[in-house]
Amino acid sequence: MDSQLDKRANIRTIRRLHRDGLLNDKALAMASSVLRPRSAWLAWARQMLLFFGSAMVLAGVIFFFAYNWAAMGRYLKFVLIEAGIVAGVIASYWRGRDRLSGKVLLLSASILVGVLLAVYGQTYQTGADAYELFTGWAVLILGWVLVSEFTGLWVVWLILLNTGAILYWIQVGHLAHSLPYESLCMALAFLNGLALTLYDLGIKHGLEWLRGRWLRGLLFAGVLLSLSIPTVALIVSPENIEKVTILATIAWGVAIAAGYASYRYKIHDMIPIALVISNISLVLLTLIGKILFFEAITGEAGLFLLFSLIVLLVVSGAVFILRRTAATMAKKIGTVDDE
């Protein structure tokens, strides 16, 4: 009994007690107001306004340079941008990295580094490729990313790496070295998968600033999206099969199986499971559409009607599986909490 009373209350436990009939509606409302007070929603609103305000200010800075580009001297351009970077870093240090405002200021300074690189490239016509801008940008802000303890800055850094990899394939890998796009897809999947693994390890070791579940879903979506492209291409154009396409499709299957097993039985997170089911449904509908529209002989109007019904069945089945899985996981988590 003492171990049960020592546990910290949470909204999930309160709702389970209400569902089991141990709390009435009034008690549920009072407990919810204590666990999630109005001040928490006000704090959330302030955070969102801070993010949107910072984004608008940065967009204003970028458009200011774009509009006044011809009328500004090169030294004025560099002075203004570098002053913004220095001011952002100093203000972040003054506010403290443990406060959201300090983290957003450091994020703003990191964005301005990219603006500085773009202005430098336009002013002196360095001839550098676009991928060098993004990879150089990621390298220059790496130190701030490591010390920031801010998921938003980490996401920006990963976006820079993904964009740099894509542009490298477009400008160098595909043209100069004839690298197939499947290699790019597997590289992006590996990059985002590595970030996802490090994220889960950080959560396991108690890093509080990684508590946002949205980041796990975003990273896992990046893995599945990268591997789904060659998988769908294999279904649509099987006559152009190459070994790397088959390898990417196998990697997709491994990612699907590993993701479902990990987040269904070990970590218990419905967001990645929903991504897995949705991704499987997309690939399955692609396969069915390929069979219907490229192999069948019946009329086209009837095929569209049949395919519409199949889409409804697949989506309904996916929703049913997700609801059953969510209910099973909630029951299992509740049982673990009671032990």
Buried (B, 14 or more C-beta within 10 A) or exposed (E): EEEEEEEEEEEEBBBBBBEEEEBEEEEBEEBBEEBEEEEEEEEEEEEEEBBEEBBEEBEEBBEEBEEEEEEBEEEEBBEBBEEBBEBBBEBBEEBEBEEBBBBBBBBBBBBBBBBBBBBBBEBEEEEEBBBBBBBBBBEBBEEBBEEBBBBBBBBBBBBBBBBBBBBBBBBBBBEEEEBBBBBBBBBBBEBBBEBBEEBBEBBEEEEEBBEEEEBBBBBBBBBBBBBBBBBBBBBEEEEEEEEBBBBBBEBBEEBBEEBBEBBBEEEBBBBBBBBBBBBBBBBBBBBBBBEBEEEEEEEEEEBEEBBEEBBEEBEEEBEEBBEEBEEEBBEEBBEEEEE
